[in-house]
Amino acid sequence: MPTKKQSQKNESLNFEEAIERLENIIEKMEGERIPLEELLKDYEEGTKLLNACKEKINVAKEKVEKINNSLNEDEASLDPLDEIIDQGE
C-alpha cells in the first residue's frame, strides 16, 4: 500500500509527470514478474494517479469552456469563425 508520503507526492505531480509515472507502472506490471504485494501496491498507486489525471483533465476542460464562453459573450466577431470550424468537423 502506498504510504502517505507517496500519495502526497503523486498529488503534487503535474499532469505529464503523473502520466509518465503511470506509464512506468503499467510497463513494470506488464513486463516483470513481481511479487503480489508489490503488484497490489503499484496497482493502487496507478489508480490514484489515474484519478488525479482525470481530475486535472476535468479542471482543464472547465477552464477551456469558461474561456470559450467568455469569448462568445464578449466578442460577437468570433461567430463566423466558429461556424467555419463547425463546418470542417
SULRA-V484944 format. One record per residue. N is the residue number from 0. RES is the residue in three letters. PHI is phi in degrees with one decimal (* if undefined). Layout:
N_RES_PHI, N_RES_PHI
This chain:
0_MET_*, 1_PRO_-62.7, 2_THR_-76.9, 3_LYS_-61.1, 4_LYS_-63.6, 5_GLN_-64.8, 6_SER_-62.5, 7_GLN_-65.4, 8_LYS_-63.3, 9_ASN_-62.3, 10_GLU_-68.5, 11_SER_-85.4, 12_LEU_-69.6, 13_ASN_-77.3, 14_PHE_-56.9, 15_GLU_-63.7, 16_GLU_-66.6, 17_ALA_-65.7, 18_ILE_-63.3, 19_GLU_-61.7, 20_ARG_-63.6, 21_LEU_-62.3, 22_GLU_-62.1, 23_ASN_-63.2, 24_ILE_-63.0, 25_ILE_-62.1, 26_GLU_-59.4, 27_LYS_-62.6, 28_MET_-67.5, 29_GLU_-80.2, 30_GLY_-104.5, 31_GLU_-121.0, 32_ARG_-92.3, 33_ILE_-121.9, 34_PRO_-60.3, 35_LEU_-55.4, 36_GLU_-60.2, 37_GLU_-68.6, 38_LEU_-60.5, 39_LEU_-64.9, 40_LYS_-61.5, 41_ASP_-65.3, 42_TYR_-62.1, 43_GLU_-63.1, 44_GLU_-62.2, 45_GLY_-62.0, 46_THR_-67.4, 47_LYS_-68.2, 48_LEU_-63.4, 49_LEU_-61.0, 50_ASN_-63.6, 51_ALA_-64.6, 52_CYS_-65.6, 53_LYS_-60.2, 54_GLU_-64.8, 55_LYS_-64.1, 56_ILE_-65.7, 57_ASN_-62.1, 58_VAL_-63.4, 59_ALA_-64.0, 60_LYS_-61.4, 61_GLU_-62.5, 62_LYS_-63.9, 63_VAL_-62.6, 64_GLU_-62.4, 65_LYS_-63.9, 66_ILE_-61.6, 67_ASN_-61.9, 68_ASN_-63.8, 69_SER_-68.1, 70_LEU_-65.1, 71_ASN_-66.7, 72_GLU_-77.6, 73_ASP_-86.0, 74_GLU_-131.0, 75_ALA_-64.4, 76_SER_-66.7, 77_LEU_-82.6, 78_ASP_-55.6, 79_PRO_-60.5, 80_LEU_-63.8, 81_ASP_-59.1, 82_GLU_-66.2, 83_ILE_-63.9, 84_ILE_-64.4, 85_ASP_-60.6, 86_GLN_-67.8, 87_GLY_-75.6, 88_GLU_-82.9
